Amino acid sequence: MPSHSKRRPRPCGLTIHPAKGCPFDCSYCYIRDMGIGFEPKVAEINGKELVEEILKNPFFVKGKMGVFLAIGSLGEPFLAGKVLKKTIDFISSLKTLGNPIQVSTKCLMPEDPVLKGINVLVTVVTLNKYKQVESGAPSPIERMENAKRAAVIGAFTTLFVRPIIPGITDVEMEDILDEAKKAGFRSVVFGTLRVTNSTIKRLKSAGIDVKPILNRIKTLDNSQRYIRGADLKESAMEMAREKGLIALGSACCASALTYGVPCMDVRWIWRRCTLCPNKCWEKVPSEEEVIELLRRKGIKGIVERSHILLSKSSYKRLSYPERYKLEILSRRIVTKAK
């Protein structure tokens, strides 16, 4: 995997890895199919070196309206010991950049002031079968109660119901959301399950009835593929709204809501927006501001509400990372004029 100085950000942001690997052994987890094992391998660089690497990244835009930073996609960041120490070091250093920071976890969070102001996604996908599918993780109730304590020190906690496992999560959804309300969560992100042959085998070995999953799969092989789950996600979001929770369609939305900035991947333009209270479209830079940005950079183009149409010469002159950064700064889709 490319280093932080070369890695292109994903829609959720630039992924940061204090450690790769996780001992929780969740049956549905995708990292097993990536060849990542149970033993966490802690990053060798320190927080200061991490920031230096990120600042060299040609895709990176610094600041609150810049690239989102996402921690926890390839390992549990709050494992006690060396991993936790590295994560705290990373977060402390990343805060100097001023970019939105998000951490995803199933662990019990430290009551550390470094978490103040950042968005923490707390994963819960089952209350009743966690011992089968998340055998090494703390109980879901413990996670939620811990999140309540983290909120007291200033962390912005979001329930992370991803993946929605057919036959498990959808059946328990109302109970999950009720417990989340009791624990003080205000927002919840929902997401769909990805599977491979080995994912299905692991779930079977855990004693899970996989028929509801298989019924939603078009192709099953060794590639990670999303099941058909749009209806499950939509139903869950509607239920969350009925219970007074803010329903979000992606991790990006949770970061945007926490920091009061537009989604980094401008999903209200090209994907279905969930119309959360953040109202991203009201916070994008004005057309006048973007026109001035183009002028300062010597770029020719037409600025519209949701797009920048670059002249053929400017489009050709700008590298892909430069066009990407222009999209981040303007919160618009950059294309070539016809």
Backbone hydrogen bonds, N-H to C=O, Kabsch-Sander energy under -0.5 kcal/mol:
donor,donor_aa,acceptor,acceptor_aa,energy
6,K,3,S,-1.9
7,R,3,S,-2.0
10,R,13,G,-2.6
13,G,10,R,-1.8
14,L,68,F,-3.1
15,T,13,G,-0.6
16,I,70,A,-3.0
20,K,41,K,-1.7
21,G,74,L,-2.8
22,C,37,G,-1.6
25,D,22,C,-0.5
27,S,133,V,-2.0
29,C,26,C,-1.6
32,R,29,C,-0.5
33,D,30,Y,-0.8
34,M,31,I,-1.1
35,G,32,R,-1.4
36,I,31,I,-2.0
41,K,20,K,-2.8
42,V,40,P,-0.7
43,A,18,P,-3.3
50,L,46,N,-2.4
51,V,47,G,-2.2
52,E,48,K,-1.9
53,E,49,E,-2.2
54,I,50,L,-2.6
55,L,51,V,-2.4
56,K,52,E,-0.7
56,K,53,E,-1.0
57,N,53,E,-0.5
57,N,54,I,-1.5
60,F,57,N,-1.4
63,G,97,L,-0.6
66,G,63,G,-2.1
67,V,61,V,-1.9
69,L,100,P,-2.6
70,A,14,L,-2.4
71,I,102,Q,-3.2
72,G,16,I,-1.2
76,E,21,G,-0.6
79,L,76,E,-0.9
84,L,79,L,-1.7
85,K,81,G,-2.2
86,K,82,K,-2.2
87,T,83,V,-2.6
88,I,84,L,-2.6
89,D,85,K,-2.0
90,F,86,K,-2.7
91,I,87,T,-2.9
92,S,88,I,-2.4
93,S,89,D,-1.9
94,L,90,F,-3.0
95,K,91,I,-2.1
96,T,93,S,-1.3
97,L,94,L,-1.9
98,G,94,L,-0.6
98,G,95,K,-0.7
99,N,94,L,-0.5
102,Q,69,L,-2.4
103,V,119,N,-2.5
104,S,71,I,-2.5
105,T,121,L,-2.6
109,M,107,C,-0.6
112,D,110,P,-2.0
115,L,112,D,-2.2
116,K,113,P,-1.7
117,G,154,G,-2.8
118,I,115,L,-1.9
119,N,101,I,-2.2
120,V,118,I,-0.5
120,V,156,F,-2.4
121,L,103,V,-3.3
121,L,119,N,-0.5
122,V,120,V,-0.6
122,V,158,T,-2.8
123,T,105,T,-2.6
123,T,121,L,-0.7
124,V,160,F,-1.6
132,Q,129,K,-1.0
133,V,129,K,-2.2
134,E,130,Y,-2.8
135,S,25,D,-0.5
136,G,24,F,-2.1
137,A,134,E,-1.6
143,R,139,S,-2.2
144,M,140,P,-2.2
145,E,141,I,-2.5
146,N,142,E,-2.6
147,A,143,R,-2.0
148,K,144,M,-1.5
149,R,145,E,-1.3
150,A,146,N,-2.2
151,A,147,A,-2.1
152,V,148,K,-1.0
153,I,149,R,-0.9
153,I,150,A,-0.5
154,G,151,A,-1.3
155,A,150,A,-2.0
156,F,118,I,-2.9
157,T,155,A,-0.9
158,T,120,V,-2.8
159,L,187,S,-2.2
160,F,122,V,-3.0
161,V,159,L,-0.6
161,V,189,V,-2.7
162,R,160,F,-1.5
164,I,191,G,-2.1
165,I,163,P,-0.9
168,I,165,I,-2.2
169,T,165,I,-1.5
170,D,165,I,-0.9
172,E,168,I,-1.9
173,M,169,T,-0.7
176,I,172,E,-2.5
177,L,173,M,-2.6
178,D,174,E,-2.2
179,E,175,D,-2.3
180,A,176,I,-2.0
181,K,177,L,-2.2
182,K,178,D,-2.0
183,A,179,E,-1.9
184,G,181,K,-1.3
185,F,180,A,-2.3
186,R,157,T,-0.6
188,V,246,I,-2.6
189,V,159,L,-3.0
190,F,248,L,-1.8
191,G,161,V,-1.8
193,L,164,I,-0.6
195,V,225,R,-2.7
197,N,221,D,-2.2
200,I,196,T,-1.9
201,K,197,N,-2.0
202,R,198,S,-2.4
203,L,199,T,-2.4
204,K,200,I,-2.4
205,S,201,K,-2.5
206,A,202,R,-1.4
207,G,204,K,-2.0
208,I,203,L,-2.4
210,V,208,I,-0.7
213,I,210,V,-0.7
214,L,210,V,-2.9
215,N,211,K,-2.3
216,R,213,I,-2.1
217,I,214,L,-1.6
221,D,219,T,-0.5
225,R,195,V,-2.0
227,I,193,L,-2.3
228,R,216,R,-2.6
229,G,227,I,-1.0
233,K,229,G,-2.3
234,E,230,A,-2.5
235,S,231,D,-2.4
236,A,232,L,-2.2
237,M,233,K,-2.4
238,E,234,E,-2.2
239,M,235,S,-2.1
240,A,236,A,-2.4
241,R,237,M,-2.3
242,E,238,E,-2.1
243,K,239,M,-1.2
244,G,241,R,-1.8
245,L,240,A,-2.6
246,I,186,R,-2.9
247,A,245,L,-0.7
248,L,188,V,-2.7
254,A,250,S,-1.1
255,S,251,A,-1.8
256,A,252,C,-2.4
257,L,253,C,-2.7
258,T,254,A,-2.2
259,Y,255,S,-2.3
260,G,256,A,-1.4
261,V,256,A,-1.6
266,V,263,C,-1.3
269,I,266,V,-2.0
270,W,266,V,-1.2
271,R,267,R,-2.3
273,C,271,R,-0.6
279,K,276,C,-1.5
282,E,279,K,-2.0
283,K,280,C,-2.3
290,V,286,S,-2.1
291,I,287,E,-2.5
292,E,288,E,-2.1
293,L,289,E,-1.9
294,L,290,V,-2.5
295,R,291,I,-2.2
296,R,292,E,-2.5
297,K,293,L,-1.5
298,G,294,L,-0.6
298,G,295,R,-1.1
299,I,294,L,-2.9
302,I,309,L,-2.5
304,E,302,I,-0.6
304,E,307,H,-3.0
308,I,333,I,-2.4
309,L,302,I,-3.0
310,L,308,I,-0.9
310,L,335,T,-3.0
311,S,300,K,-2.5
315,Y,311,S,-2.8
316,K,312,K,-2.0
317,R,313,S,-1.9
318,L,314,S,-2.1
323,R,319,S,-2.2
324,Y,320,Y,-2.5
325,K,321,P,-2.4
326,L,322,E,-1.7
327,E,323,R,-1.8
328,I,324,Y,-2.0
329,L,325,K,-2.6
330,S,326,L,-2.1
331,R,327,E,-2.0
332,R,327,E,-0.9
333,I,306,S,-2.4
335,T,308,I,-2.6
335,T,333,I,-0.6
337,A,310,L,-3.1
